[in-house]
């Protein structure tokens, strides 16, 4: 705690922004985020939008995996549910700004229904049940919803009051606004009673049940909130892209989300997801275009990162950063 | 449905069911000693199947190819145990799932890299013989897959049931501390279980490659075999045959029955069956129900 800061109420002590440095960095960060599209070119804006979409999706999986401790490999397909709902609505004349929340809620409902058989399952059985869900949803996309491997989104649905939201600055600010909202909600989930119940289920589900936590309900809620974020990410993916195909929502996408969460830092919902998305999603796409890497290298690098972080640094990049910070806090003295 | 179709579907179900059982056995052997899933198994099967394909394509003969692939599988199992399972001892089961999932990706990447010339797939060079039993026709690939997987299953089950080594491995799986107290080499036996799982995975991969053709999609069969393993219950070794057969029959008859209305439904029927069984019996048909203490 920095010197000279005195908290007089419990509320002030529990606030998200507690210290002057938080307010300063928030101000600088907000200015940088708002000015980013003026500085960066079109490529930079597109990269940032793609990063934010995967960041939002990763927040959802981080709530499921990091807070509630349930491994889910259905996140890509749930993102697909949101994307196809938004695409269907947009192509039927609904404005995209209305389609986005509807798509997110649809994905949440699908996620809640799919969580029902997993009520009695835990750990590895749940991981496998989520693979089953992923495969079944993927089959539905392939056979019924998107048999032509591609749906073009009508551009007219992305117009609002004469502004085209589908690219450039309007796209950036729309996605940024939704991402900020998503972050505020997610940051508060972890501090609420529900978030504490999830952490209890993660640490020891039998003890959680003994102290009176409704374990199946908590798991189902975690899945529902996670699916909501996945659906939101899918709907924003529709907003940012001229068309979608089911290839983007396969098991590979689910594993990429898991890699983002595990490498970034499971349990640190906001910053862990952001770091993970920055390294795994954006970092990889920049590196791949710089060195023209092939699919095999991607598999090896991604898999290696997952394995190394799980085995050697379970707290993820956040844990590494914290150690660096601790070292420099007293620098140049050792203690 | 006339008799001929029922006959050929039944034979097809039995063959693919036994192949699934062999592939699922790899998951169960690891689960018994580490109480978690080894999701690197699909990658290992893919690697071994391609290794056998490449070696046999060099004109070295299928026997050498099979021997080399089993060696690769056994070694990969040992490496997995030493590199991932042992450092993660005492952590939650989810950690091993995530770590082996990463290794699955590494193995898949390695396979793509070194099998780049053969990546589109192929078939092992088997003598082309067709046996006819009334309306049912068996190709040589069917015979090889069926006999190999049955022999493999029988020998592993027999080793587990009747030999001293099998008793020791069961003891380590049941209670590692107790087994160590009686002087059993727990680490070596755990590593051996992983090695045997890798060996079985490699041989199962070759059987699968003979039956379904070597292709980049072999690992999706192994994920389906994991469904068989869960239907049977993860800690049962002999029950796996029933699980594999249930899945084989469901898949063959399901895809035939739904072929008109739901093309390709056979690919997911395994998962539907698995979700159904898990909803009714969360520990599978033959799995031990756990009574938990804090």
Interface residues (C-beta under 8 A of the other chain):
Chain A: X65 X69 X70 X71 X117 X120 X121 X123 X124 X125 X127 X128 X129 X131 X132 X133 X135 X136 X139 X142 X143 X204 X206 X207 X210 X255 X258 X259 X262 X294 X295 X296 X297 X298 X299 X300 X301 X302 X303 X304 X305 X306 X307 X308 X310 X311 X312 X314
Chain B: X31 X36 X37 X83 X84 X87 X88 X91 X92 X93 X94 X95 X97 X98 X99 X100 X101 X102 X103 X104 X105 X106 X107 X108 X109 X110 X112 X113 X116 X223 X226 X227 X230 X234 X262 X263 X264 X265 X267 X268 X271 X272 X274 X275 X278 X279 X282 X283 X292 X293 X294
